[in-house]
């Protein structure tokens, strides 16, 4: 691990962190030990509201931010590589002077957290929770024979994301949060539609290209890994099982009846797991 330097970050307007060429919207609730949430692809800080409120009520400080090109953050036209996205996490941590942090990520956010640890180390981080991770890698290769054919991922980008993204959301929100009500599905759809299409495209490419095997092996803090057995976005055997085998200090919890959006469909259970994990370290 080599510690990297990034543009000095500082708080500006209310709920804004100025980090180089981007303004990152953030929300900061409660007091106590900080928990920093990193959202998944096409989602942003709003998606963590049920976890943030639950943990705030237990005496923790909960922070979440909108990834560049997502939600209320800047749409800078670039910077969607993992290094820059990890630098954005570092900007949030530095600007708010967070220490003894618990990092919580979902989906692509897990990749960003792992890269943050690779670039900046764990001096400010004591625990990590990864929910529905896309790590170590999802793409078919000689070292990942069960991976997804890159041609299928490109087909999604060309024929769905860049052609009729609203229709794709309508057809795929049910597998993401099985059994969720219509208002929950509408909320998730509106969240995705407020993101920059370029950001969604480029971040999807980043996940496709990621192979984080060596980086996972180097993680030196305890990791809680929560996965759903019904997850079609990040199939259990392709992602969570392989991730748990690589991380030195990892506890894998599998929800047999959950899919990729388990933090929304299994709110109480996820919140309980997170709280138990955080308190165990204390």
NORVEN-V887968 format. One record per residue. RES is the residue in one small letter. SS is DSSP state (alpha for helix, beta for strand, coil for the rest). NEAR is the number of other ideal C-beta (glycine too) atoms within 8 Angstrom. D_FIRST is the distance of its C-alpha to the first C-alpha in Angstrom with 2 decimals. Layout:
# NORVEN-V887968
{{RES SS NEAR D_FIRST} {RES SS NEAR D_FIRST}}
This chain:
# NORVEN-V887968
{{x coil 8 0.00} {x coil 4 3.79} {x coil 7 6.52} {x coil 9 9.19} {x coil 3 12.87} {x coil 9 15.45} {x coil 8 19.20} {x coil 4 20.61} {x beta 13 21.74} {x beta 7 24.87} {x beta 7 27.55} {x coil 7 30.57} {x coil 5 33.48} {x coil 3 33.82} {x coil 8 31.08} {x beta 11 29.18} {x beta 15 25.79} {x beta 12 25.80} {x beta 14 22.49} {x coil 8 23.11} {x coil 6 25.45} {x beta 12 25.64} {x beta 11 27.28} {x beta 16 25.70} {x beta 13 28.33} {x beta 14 27.45} {x beta 10 29.52} {x beta 8 29.07} {x beta 9 31.40} {x coil 10 32.18} {x coil 4 30.99} {x coil 7 28.94} {x coil 9 25.46} {x beta 14 23.63} {x beta 15 22.97} {x beta 14 21.40} {x beta 14 22.60} {x beta 15 21.28} {x coil 14 24.13} {x coil 11 24.55} {x coil 9 25.79} {x coil 8 29.05} {x coil 13 28.86} {x coil 16 27.96} {x alpha 13 28.30} {x alpha 8 31.89} {x alpha 13 30.95} {x alpha 13 29.45} {x alpha 7 32.63} {x alpha 10 33.84} {x alpha 15 30.65} {x alpha 15 30.39} {x alpha 10 34.03} {x alpha 11 33.96} {x alpha 15 31.04} {x alpha 12 32.45} {x coil 6 35.67} {x coil 7 33.92} {x coil 7 32.69} {x coil 12 29.22} {x beta 12 28.03} {x beta 16 27.17} {x beta 15 25.52} {x beta 13 25.29} {x beta 15 24.98} {x coil 13 26.18} {x coil 16 23.67} {x coil 16 24.63} {x coil 15 27.72} {x coil 14 28.53} {x coil 12 31.18} {x coil 6 31.80} {x coil 15 28.69} {x coil 9 29.07} {x coil 9 29.53} {x coil 9 27.96} {x coil 4 28.60} {x coil 5 25.04} {x coil 10 21.35} {x coil 13 21.13} {x coil 7 18.08} {x alpha 10 15.17} {x alpha 9 12.99} {x alpha 10 16.02} {x alpha 16 16.85} {x alpha 14 13.53} {x alpha 13 14.27} {x alpha 15 17.66} {x alpha 14 16.44} {x alpha 14 14.69} {x alpha 15 18.08} {x alpha 17 20.00} {x alpha 12 18.09} {x alpha 9 18.44} {x alpha 12 22.00} {x coil 12 23.20} {x coil 6 21.26} {x coil 10 20.26} {x coil 6 19.01} {x coil 6 19.09} {x beta 12 18.69} {x beta 14 19.43} {x beta 13 18.07} {x beta 14 20.68} {x beta 17 20.53} {x beta 14 23.15} {x coil 15 23.11} {x alpha 12 21.02} {x alpha 13 19.68} {x alpha 16 17.77} {x alpha 16 15.87} {x alpha 15 15.08} {x alpha 14 13.91} {x alpha 13 11.54} {x alpha 14 10.09} {x alpha 12 10.10} {x alpha 16 8.04} {x alpha 10 5.38} {x alpha 14 5.97} {x alpha 12 7.16} {x coil 7 6.51} {x coil 9 9.95} {x coil 5 11.73} {x coil 9 14.36} {x beta 11 14.43} {x beta 9 16.43} {x beta 13 17.51} {x beta 15 17.23} {x beta 15 20.29} {x beta 14 20.35} {x beta 15 23.86} {x coil 19 25.02} {x coil 15 21.60} {x coil 13 21.48} {x coil 14 18.54} {x coil 11 17.66} {x coil 12 20.01} {x coil 12 23.69} {x beta 12 24.83} {x coil 9 27.01} {x beta 9 25.59} {x coil 4 26.16} {x coil 6 23.37} {x beta 12 24.56} {x coil 7 28.37} {x coil 6 29.16} {x coil 11 27.37} {x beta 9 29.23} {x coil 7 30.90} {x alpha 9 29.39} {x alpha 6 33.02} {x alpha 8 33.61} {x alpha 12 30.72} {x alpha 8 32.08} {x alpha 9 35.55} {x alpha 11 34.49} {x alpha 12 33.19} {x alpha 9 36.31} {x alpha 7 39.06} {x alpha 12 37.93} {x alpha 12 35.21} {x alpha 9 36.74} {x alpha 7 40.28} {x alpha 6 41.08} {x alpha 13 38.11} {x alpha 8 40.48} {x alpha 8 42.26} {x alpha 11 39.07} {x alpha 12 38.14} {x alpha 8 41.67} {x alpha 6 41.52} {x alpha 8 38.11} {x alpha 12 37.88} {x alpha 8 39.90} {x alpha 9 37.48} {x alpha 11 34.67} {x coil 13 36.68} {x coil 9 39.59} {x coil 4 42.65} {x coil 11 41.52} {x coil 5 44.37} {x alpha 5 45.22} {x alpha 6 44.04} {x alpha 10 40.56} {x alpha 12 40.44} {x alpha 8 41.71} {x alpha 8 39.12} {x alpha 16 36.25} {x alpha 12 37.93} {x alpha 8 38.37} {x alpha 14 34.74} {x alpha 12 33.67} {x alpha 9 36.38} {x coil 7 35.21} {x coil 13 31.93} {x coil 8 31.68} {x alpha 9 32.60} {x alpha 10 30.22} {x alpha 14 27.33} {x alpha 15 28.41} {x alpha 11 28.76} {x alpha 11 25.46} {x alpha 14 23.50} {x alpha 13 25.40} {x alpha 10 24.29} {x alpha 14 20.61} {x alpha 12 21.12} {x alpha 10 23.08} {x alpha 7 20.45} {x coil 13 17.54} {x coil 10 16.36} {x coil 12 13.55} {x alpha 10 14.29} {x alpha 6 11.13} {x alpha 11 9.15} {x alpha 13 11.97} {x alpha 9 11.87} {x coil 9 8.51} {x coil 14 10.06} {x coil 6 11.16} {x coil 11 14.00} {x beta 11 17.43} {x beta 13 18.14} {x beta 14 21.64} {x beta 16 22.43} {x beta 13 25.81} {x beta 18 27.42} {x beta 13 30.94} {x coil 10 32.88} {x coil 9 34.74} {x coil 15 31.75} {x coil 7 32.63} {x coil 9 29.78} {x coil 14 27.07} {x coil 7 29.09} {x coil 12 28.25} {x coil 7 27.98} {x coil 12 25.91} {x coil 17 23.28} {x alpha 13 23.35} {x alpha 11 24.50} {x alpha 11 21.86} {x alpha 15 19.09} {x alpha 11 20.51} {x alpha 6 20.62} {x alpha 9 16.90} {x coil 12 15.55} {x coil 6 16.03} {x coil 8 17.88} {x beta 11 19.74} {x beta 9 23.36} {x beta 9 24.93} {x beta 9 28.07} {x beta 9 30.23} {x beta 12 33.09} {x coil 6 35.71} {x coil 6 37.57} {x coil 11 34.77} {x coil 14 33.33} {x coil 12 30.37} {x coil 11 31.64} {x alpha 16 31.94} {x alpha 14 30.89} {x alpha 12 34.13} {x alpha 12 36.46} {x coil 10 35.43} {x alpha 11 34.77} {x alpha 6 36.06} {x alpha 8 34.29} {x alpha 13 30.86} {x alpha 12 31.40} {x alpha 8 32.47} {x alpha 12 29.45} {x alpha 14 27.08} {x alpha 11 29.16} {x alpha 8 29.43} {x alpha 13 25.69} {x alpha 14 25.02} {x alpha 7 27.92} {x alpha 6 26.92} {x alpha 9 23.81} {x coil 5 26.10}}
